[in-house]
Amino acid sequence: MILVLNCGSQSIKLKVFLPAQAGDVNLKAVRETAVEVFEGEDYKKILRDELNKLKGFKIQVICHRVVHGKDIFKKPIKITADNLAEIEKLNRFAPLHNPFSVLGIKISSEAFKNIPQFAVFDTEFFADLPEKAYTCALPESISKEMSFRRYGFHGISHEYVARKAAEKLKKPFEKLKVITCHLGGGASIAAIKNGKAIDTSMGFTPLEGLVMMTRPGNIDAGIVLELVRKYGVEKTSEILNKESGIKGICREGDMLRVLEKIKSGDKLAKLALDVFVYSIQKYIGAYFAILGGCNVLVFTGSIGSGSAKIRNMIYKDLGILNKTKVLSIKTDEELAIAQKINKLSK
């Protein structure tokens, strides 16, 4: 059996799949768990407890979602002590995700000794972006030395729902122009042409791009400099990762609560949602232009596929989409990861 572990800063998601039989591409989930974790000190205990519940399953392979692979990891890998140390060095680039993936790898290796473990990276789908899309307009020597470039994130989800959209349309994935919107606590958009990602909104870290629940998205770099001068690097990182975005505008980091506040007439909540929607509309327009049109616009993520109200707000005034199919598709990162590792291990 294949165990897929998807650890985030406030959640633990896992699925157990029966491996596909010869000639069969389908994987069957036989166990599924999603746990919210709001107190950091409880994380290790909850994770150990959830893994202990799986001791009756014949786990043969363990797979992990890792958000940032930088330019080091461009394909799924079998985890070793050496490459785990390299993954751990990337924690600061995705502080809401990578540290928890590393924790998941370490604790699952304790719970299931000698079981091979693999990592699948969110950055993989964007590893071959065109040079003009990934290049940062900084001194070339500095960009090269510090590996500054657009890496992109949510790649597992973007690829999965884009392929699902092609299936629904009964069209070859390699012949479609697709815009995918992954909208949840983190949010990003990807432009996909002929089966390849050609641009995406997140950049060197998951901070860039759309306004998100607690991250600001695109802001003037001068603002960051001023924050660092006033608060220092660590506090600035906390502000940008945990205190900004929708939460920064209206003091609420849960979209359902934001919508409830809007119903009650809260003007800041309405402003926060308007800013969120507007940032998405701008990216859709830009990606429609660089793609030269769009066959299908796909919404996914807890907000993207979970809220028809917000989807309608996003595309109702976008006249450019009048010939574009709009789909809502629930993502399944765990299944996508299991499929990749099932292929790799054959």
N, C-alpha and C positions, 0 to 999 in steps of 0.2 A: 504494500500500500504506500501511497505518496502522501506525506503530510506537508501542507503548505502553511507557513506562518507569516502573517502580515502584521508587524508590530508598529504602532504609531505612538505619539506622545500621550494620547488619551484613549487608546483603544488597542485591543488584542483581537485579531481575527484569525481563525484557523479553519482549514477544511482538510478532510481526509478523503482521498480518491482511490478507487480501485484502478490499477493500471490498465490501459487499453490492451485488448487482446490483439493478436496478429490480424492484420487486415482491418482493424477497427480504429478509427481516430477519436472515438468518444471516450471520455473519462466520466465515471459515475461517482458523485460525491456521496459518501456514506456517513459522514459526520460533519457538522458545521456549527461553529461557535463564534459569537461576536460579543465581546465584553467591553463596556466602557470603564475606564479607569481615571478617576478624577484626582486621586491623591497619589503623588509620585512614590511615596514610601511603600504603598501597597502593591506596586507594579510587579516586583519580583515574586512576591508570595502568590499573587493571582495567576501569574504566568506559570509558576511551578504547579499550582493546583490544577490548572487546565491541562497541562501536559501529563500530569499523573493520571488524569481521567482516561487517557489514551493508552494506558499500559496494556490493555486487553487487545489492542489492535496490532496486527503484524506490520509495523512500520518498517519499510525497506529503504526509503529515501525521504529526507527532509529538505524542503525548499524554502527560501526566505526572499521576501521582497526587500531590496535595498534601494533607497532613493537615489543616492549620489554615487556614481562610479568614476566621476571626473574623466580624465583622458586615460586612466589606467585600466579600467574594466569596461570593455565595449561589448562583451558577450557574456552569457551565463558561465559561471565557473564552479568547479568543485572546491569547497572551502578547505583550506589548510591553515595551519598555525601562522604561516608566513603571510598569506594573502589576507587573513583576518586582521592581522596587525596593520596592513595597508588600508583596509576598509576602515578601521578604527581611526586612522589618521584623518579621514575625511569627515569626521563627525561635525566639525565646526562649520562646514559648508551647508549642512542640512540639519541644524540642531534640533528640529522638531521631529526628526525621523531617524537618521542614521544611528544615533546612540541607542535607540530602542531596537533597531534591527540587530546591532551588535550584541545587545543584551539577550535578544531572542536566540541568537546563534549559540551563545555561551551556555545559556540555561538549557536549551534543548540538547546540547551535546552532553550535558550532565545527566539529563533525564533518559536519553537514549544513547548510551555509550556505543561507540564503534559503528554507528549508523552513518553512512555517507550524507553529507550536507552540501547543498548547492545554493548559490546566490544568483538572483536575476535582478537586473538593474533597470530602474526607471529611465535612465539616460540612454539605454541601448538603442531605442527606436530613433533617437536623434543624433546618433554618432556620425551619420553620413550626411548631415545637413550641408547644403551648398556653402562654399567658403564665404560668399558675400552675406550669407545669413548668420553664420556663427562668429564672424570676425568682430572684435571690439575695436572701436576707433581710439586706441591708446597707442603710445609709443611701442613699436613692434618688438623691441628688445625686452620691454617690461612684460608685454602680453606673453611672449615666448617663455621668459624666465618663470612667470607665475601661473602659467597655463590659463590665462584669462581667455574665455570664449563662451559662446552660448552652448550650454549643455542640454537644457530642456528637461522637464520632469513630467510625471504622470504618463510616461511613454507606454507602459504596459497597458494602461487603460485606453489611451488614444488609439493604439494599434488594434486592440480587441474590438472596440465599438465601431471603428472604421470598417474592419473586416465583416462584422455583423451587419452593418448597413449595406455593404455590397451583397451579402447573402439575401437580405430582405428585398433589395431591388432586383435581384437575380442578374446582376451585372458583374463583370470581372473587376476585382479590386484594383488590378493593375491598369484599368482604363478609366478610373473615376477621379474627379476632383472633389475632395471632401474637406469640410471644415468640422473639426470635432471640438466640443466645448465640455471640458471636465470641470464641473462646478460643485465644489463642496467646501469644507473648511479651507482647503487650498483650492486655487482655481487656475486653470490654464487653457489655452486654445492652441490648436495645431492646424497647419495647412498641409494637406496631403495630396500629392499629385502622382498618378500612375503607380500607386503602391508605396511611394516614398515620402517621408516627411520632408518638406522644403522650408518650413519655418515653424517656430513655436514661441509662445509669449514669455515663458520663464527663461532665465538666462544662465549666468554663472552659478547662481544659487536660486532656490525657489522664491526669493523675495521679489524678483522682477515680474512685470507684466500687469495682469489684472488686479484691481482692488480685491482683496480677499477678506475673510472673516477677521483675522488679526494681523495681516500683513498689508502694507500700503500699496504694493504694486509699483508702477512707475512714478517716481518722484525725482525732483531735481537733486542731483548729487550734492549741490551746495547745501541742501537741507541736512544731508547726512553729515557733512563736514561741520556744520554748526552744532548738530546734536553731539558729535564726538567732542567738540571743544567744550561744551557745557557739561556733558554727562560722562565722558569717557567711553571707551570701546565696549566694555561689557554691558553697561546700562543701555547704550545705544542699540546694541544687538537685541537686548530684551524688549526695548520699545518697538523696534522694527518687526520682530518676529511674533511678539505676544500681545502688544498693546495698541496696534495700529489698525488699519483697514476699517471695516464696518464697526468693529468694537471701539476703535479710536474716535469715530465720529459720534456714535450714539450710546457708547458705554454698554453695548450688548453684543456678545460674541456668538449667539445662537440665532440662526435665521428664523426659526419658528417664533422665538420671542420677539424678534424684530418685526415680523408680520403682525403679531398680536399688538405690539406697541403702536404700529401704524393705524390699526383699527381703532385704537383708543385716542387717536389724534396727535400722537407724538411726532413733532416736526423734525427732530433730529433723526429719528428712525426712518422717516420718509426720505430725508436727504441722503442718509447712508445707502438706502436701497437704490435711489436714483443714481448715485455716484457709481455704485456697483454695476448696474445695468448699462449705464453710459460707457463705462470702460470696456465692457464686453462688445457693445455695438461698434465701437471704434475699431476693435480688432477684427471683428467679422467683416467690416467694410474694407479694411486694409488687406485681409487675406483673400477676399473675393477678387480684389484687384490684381494681386500678384499671381493668383491661380488662373486668371483670365476667365472668371465665371466659377460656378459651383454647382455640382450635381446634387449634393446632399449635405445638409447641415445637421449634425448629430449633437444632441444634448445628453450628458451622462453625469454621474456623481449624485450625491445626496440632494443637492439643490437642482442640478440640471435635469435629471430624470424624475426628481421627487416633487417638483413644484411647477404645475402647469401655469399658474399665475405668473411666475417669474419668466418662464419661457415666452409667454405671450407678450409680456412687457418688452422683452428683448427684440423679438422679430416683427412685432406688429407694424412698426413704422419704417422697416427696412425694405423699401420698394425694390431694391436690387435683387431681392430674394423671390420675386414673383414667379420665377421658373425653377426654383430650387425646392427639392423635397426636404421637408423637415421631419426628423425622427427623434424620438426619445427612446434610448436604449440603456437598460441597466447594465452597468459594467460588472465584470467578474474577474478581478485581477488574480484571484487565487486559481481559478480555472486556467487562465492564460499562462500563469507561471507553471502550473502542473503540465500543461501541454508542451511547453518549451522543454522542460526537463524530461518528460516522457520521450520526446524525440531524441534528446541529447544522450539519454542512457541506453538507447537501443543500439 
